[in-house]
Amino acid sequence: MSTPATGRAVLVTGASRGIGRAIAVRFASAGDRVAIHHRDSPDLAAALAAELPGSGHLVVQADLADPDAVLAMVDTAAAALGGLDVLVNNAGVFTAHPVTEVSYQQWQQQWRATLEVNLTGAANVTWCAVQHLKERGGAIVNVSSRGAFRGEPDSPAYGASKAGLNAFGQSLAIALARYRIAVSTVAPGFVETDMTSEHLKPPRGDGIRAQSPFGRVAEPDEVAAAVLYLASADAQWASGAVLDLNGASYLR
């Protein structure tokens, strides 16, 4: 890759909290400039931007289900950062919709809402970012899920969206290699975030932690560390990879 080890222009979607926040902190701590994307948490995003080490960070907003908003958001980030070197597709939604317990109307709505953000939204962000990335090479890292392989019985649209994201990343790894853009994916299991806090309360949380032989779930920074590596020039040969980050709680 032609990009330097530090000082890169990085766009992280869903960066105001949880895994995305940890990813933004990792890149900023490495000397990169970060565009912090959020949908509807401006206060959290602004607070994070103020806390990040270094300078040149900014906050961008868009509903990833809105293609026009996505285009404007990515172009705003690229203009402020002087281009793009790294995209991290982290934003995602997770809602319960058990097939035997929701109406047909609810079923359709949940599938549309989930795929629009988790898969189509990520694809649209990627298309927009590639218009900038292809000028100088770089990296795209997608944040998938163990659920793509293990299954999500109460949230099947989520599992399907993440399986689709895995395949999407592998397709683009082939398509974008000519532009010196590496594309890889991390697939975390349960991570200690506000998104999973209810699930991790006892007694259910005890069973979730017991899924791993380490007897715990991941910390956001453990996922962020893997993302930072996969976005580095040293990891270019990992393009196309899907890296399991689940503490041996699911092996394939």
C-alpha positions as CSV (number, residue, x, y, z in Angstrom):
1,M,0.0,0.0,0.0
2,S,1.1,3.5,-0.6
3,T,-0.3,4.9,2.6
4,P,2.0,5.7,5.5
5,A,1.8,3.8,8.8
6,T,0.3,6.8,10.6
7,G,-1.5,9.9,9.6
8,R,-4.0,8.0,7.5
9,A,-7.5,9.2,6.8
10,V,-9.9,6.7,8.4
11,L,-13.7,6.5,8.3
12,V,-15.4,4.3,11.0
13,T,-19.2,3.8,10.7
14,G,-21.1,3.4,13.9
15,A,-18.2,4.9,15.8
16,S,-19.9,6.8,18.7
17,R,-20.2,3.8,21.0
18,G,-19.2,0.2,21.6
19,I,-16.9,-1.6,19.2
20,G,-16.8,1.4,16.8
21,R,-15.7,3.7,19.6
22,A,-12.9,1.4,20.5
23,I,-11.8,1.2,16.9
24,A,-11.8,5.0,16.5
25,V,-9.6,5.3,19.7
26,R,-7.2,2.6,18.3
27,F,-6.7,4.4,15.0
28,A,-6.3,7.8,16.6
29,S,-3.8,6.5,19.2
30,A,-1.8,5.1,16.2
31,G,-1.6,8.7,14.8
32,D,-4.4,8.5,12.3
33,R,-7.2,11.0,11.6
34,V,-10.7,9.6,12.1
35,A,-14.1,10.5,10.8
36,I,-16.5,9.4,13.4
37,H,-19.8,8.4,11.8
38,H,-23.1,8.2,13.8
39,R,-26.8,8.0,13.0
40,D,-28.5,9.6,15.9
41,S,-26.0,10.1,18.8
42,P,-24.4,13.5,18.1
43,D,-23.5,14.1,21.7
44,L,-21.6,10.8,22.1
45,A,-19.8,11.4,18.7
46,A,-18.8,14.9,19.6
47,A,-17.5,13.8,23.0
48,L,-15.5,11.1,21.4
49,A,-14.0,13.5,18.9
50,A,-12.9,15.8,21.7
51,E,-11.3,12.9,23.6
52,L,-9.3,11.3,20.8
53,P,-5.6,11.9,20.8
54,G,-4.1,13.8,17.9
55,S,-5.9,16.2,15.7
56,G,-7.9,16.4,12.5
57,H,-10.8,14.2,13.7
58,L,-14.3,15.0,12.7
59,V,-17.9,13.9,13.2
60,V,-20.1,12.9,10.2
61,Q,-23.8,11.8,10.3
62,A,-26.0,9.7,8.1
63,D,-28.7,7.1,8.3
64,L,-27.1,4.2,6.4
65,A,-30.5,3.2,5.1
66,D,-30.6,6.4,3.1
67,P,-28.3,6.1,0.0
68,D,-28.2,9.9,-0.6
69,A,-27.2,10.6,3.0
70,V,-24.5,7.9,2.7
71,L,-23.0,9.6,-0.4
72,A,-23.0,13.0,1.3
73,M,-21.5,11.6,4.5
74,V,-18.6,9.8,2.8
75,D,-17.8,12.7,0.6
76,T,-17.8,15.0,3.6
77,A,-15.4,12.8,5.4
78,A,-13.1,12.5,2.5
79,A,-13.1,16.2,1.8
80,A,-12.2,17.0,5.5
81,L,-9.6,14.3,5.7
82,G,-8.0,15.0,2.3
83,G,-9.1,11.6,0.9
84,L,-9.5,8.2,2.4
85,D,-7.1,5.4,3.3
86,V,-9.2,3.1,5.5
87,L,-12.9,2.3,5.8
88,V,-14.3,0.3,8.7
89,N,-17.8,-0.9,8.2
90,N,-18.9,-1.3,11.8
91,A,-22.4,0.1,12.0
92,G,-25.2,-2.4,12.5
93,V,-28.6,-3.0,14.0
94,F,-29.7,-6.0,16.0
95,T,-33.4,-6.6,16.9
96,A,-35.4,-9.6,17.9
97,H,-37.9,-11.1,15.5
98,P,-38.4,-14.8,16.2
99,V,-40.2,-16.4,13.2
100,T,-42.9,-18.0,15.3
101,E,-43.6,-14.9,17.5
102,V,-44.0,-11.9,15.1
103,S,-46.6,-11.0,12.5
104,Y,-46.0,-11.2,8.8
105,Q,-45.9,-7.4,8.7
106,Q,-43.4,-7.3,11.5
107,W,-41.3,-10.0,9.9
108,Q,-41.0,-8.0,6.7
109,Q,-40.3,-4.8,8.5
110,Q,-37.4,-6.3,10.5
111,W,-35.8,-7.9,7.5
112,R,-35.9,-4.6,5.5
113,A,-34.6,-2.5,8.4
114,T,-31.8,-4.9,9.2
115,L,-30.6,-5.5,5.6
116,E,-30.9,-1.8,4.7
117,V,-28.3,-1.0,7.4
118,N,-26.1,-4.1,7.9
119,L,-25.7,-5.1,4.3
120,T,-27.0,-2.7,1.7
121,G,-25.9,0.3,3.9
122,A,-22.4,-1.2,4.2
123,A,-22.3,-1.9,0.5
124,N,-23.3,1.8,-0.3
125,V,-20.7,3.2,2.1
126,T,-18.1,1.0,0.5
127,W,-19.0,2.1,-3.1
128,C,-18.7,5.7,-2.0
129,A,-15.5,5.2,-0.2
130,V,-13.9,3.2,-3.0
131,Q,-14.2,6.3,-5.3
132,H,-11.6,7.8,-2.9
133,L,-9.7,4.8,-1.9
134,K,-8.8,3.7,-5.4
135,E,-6.8,6.9,-5.9
136,R,-4.0,5.6,-3.5
137,G,-4.8,2.2,-2.2
138,G,-5.7,1.3,1.4
139,A,-7.9,-1.0,3.3
140,I,-11.5,-1.9,4.1
141,V,-12.4,-3.9,7.2
142,N,-15.9,-5.1,7.8
143,V,-17.2,-6.0,11.2
144,S,-19.3,-9.1,10.9
145,S,-20.4,-11.6,13.6
146,R,-20.1,-15.1,14.9
147,G,-23.9,-15.2,14.2
148,A,-23.1,-15.5,10.5
149,F,-21.9,-19.0,11.2
150,R,-23.5,-20.1,14.5
151,G,-26.9,-18.7,13.6
152,E,-29.2,-16.2,15.2
153,P,-32.5,-18.0,16.0
154,D,-34.2,-15.0,17.5
155,S,-32.7,-12.5,15.0
156,P,-32.3,-14.4,11.7
157,A,-32.1,-11.2,9.6
158,Y,-29.1,-10.2,11.6
159,G,-27.3,-13.5,11.0
160,A,-28.2,-13.4,7.3
161,S,-27.0,-9.8,6.9
162,K,-23.6,-10.7,8.5
163,A,-23.2,-13.8,6.3
164,G,-23.9,-11.6,3.3
165,L,-21.3,-9.1,4.6
166,N,-18.7,-11.9,4.7
167,A,-19.4,-12.8,1.1
168,F,-19.5,-9.2,0.1
169,G,-16.0,-8.6,1.6
170,Q,-14.5,-11.6,-0.1
171,S,-16.0,-10.5,-3.5
172,L,-14.5,-7.1,-3.1
173,A,-11.1,-8.5,-2.0
174,I,-10.8,-9.9,-5.5
175,A,-12.3,-6.9,-7.3
176,L,-10.2,-4.3,-5.5
177,A,-6.8,-5.9,-5.4
178,R,-5.8,-4.2,-8.6
179,Y,-6.2,-0.9,-6.8
180,R,-4.0,-2.0,-3.9
181,I,-7.1,-2.1,-1.6
182,A,-7.1,-5.0,0.8
183,V,-10.6,-6.1,2.1
184,S,-11.0,-8.3,5.2
185,T,-13.5,-9.0,7.9
186,V,-13.6,-9.7,11.6
187,A,-16.4,-11.8,13.1
188,P,-16.7,-11.2,16.8
189,G,-18.7,-13.3,19.2
190,F,-20.4,-11.6,22.2
191,V,-18.7,-8.3,23.1
192,E,-19.2,-6.3,26.3
193,T,-21.1,-3.3,24.9
194,D,-24.3,-1.4,25.5
195,M,-25.8,-3.3,22.7
196,T,-25.3,-6.6,24.5
197,S,-25.7,-5.4,28.1
198,E,-29.2,-6.9,28.6
199,H,-28.1,-10.2,27.1
200,L,-25.2,-10.4,29.5
201,K,-27.1,-10.0,32.7
202,P,-27.5,-13.1,34.9
203,P,-28.6,-15.8,34.5
204,R,-28.5,-15.6,30.7
205,G,-25.1,-13.9,30.7
206,D,-23.6,-16.7,32.8
207,G,-24.5,-19.1,30.0
208,I,-23.1,-16.8,27.3
209,R,-19.8,-16.4,29.1
210,A,-19.6,-20.2,29.6
211,Q,-19.7,-20.6,25.8
212,S,-16.0,-19.7,25.7
213,P,-13.4,-21.8,27.5
214,F,-12.0,-18.5,28.8
215,G,-15.3,-18.0,30.7
216,R,-15.9,-14.5,29.5
217,V,-16.9,-12.4,26.5
218,A,-14.7,-10.0,24.5
219,E,-13.8,-6.4,25.3
220,P,-14.4,-3.9,22.5
221,D,-10.6,-3.1,22.4
222,E,-9.8,-6.7,21.6
223,V,-11.9,-6.4,18.4
224,A,-10.4,-2.9,17.7
225,A,-6.8,-4.3,17.9
226,A,-7.6,-6.9,15.2
227,V,-9.2,-4.2,13.0
228,L,-6.2,-2.0,13.4
229,Y,-3.9,-4.8,12.3
230,L,-6.0,-5.8,9.3
231,A,-6.0,-2.2,8.1
232,S,-2.2,-2.1,8.2
233,A,0.1,-2.6,5.3
234,D,1.5,-5.7,7.1
235,A,-1.9,-7.4,6.7
236,Q,-2.4,-6.9,2.9
237,W,-1.9,-10.6,2.4
238,A,-4.9,-11.3,4.7
239,S,-7.2,-9.7,2.1
240,G,-10.3,-11.9,1.7
241,A,-9.9,-13.3,5.2
242,V,-12.7,-13.6,7.8
243,L,-11.1,-13.6,11.2
244,D,-13.1,-15.3,14.0
245,L,-12.8,-13.3,17.3
246,N,-15.0,-15.4,19.7
247,G,-12.6,-16.9,22.3
248,A,-13.1,-20.4,20.9
249,S,-16.8,-20.2,21.7
250,Y,-17.5,-21.4,18.1
251,L,-15.1,-23.2,15.9
252,R,-15.5,-23.9,12.2
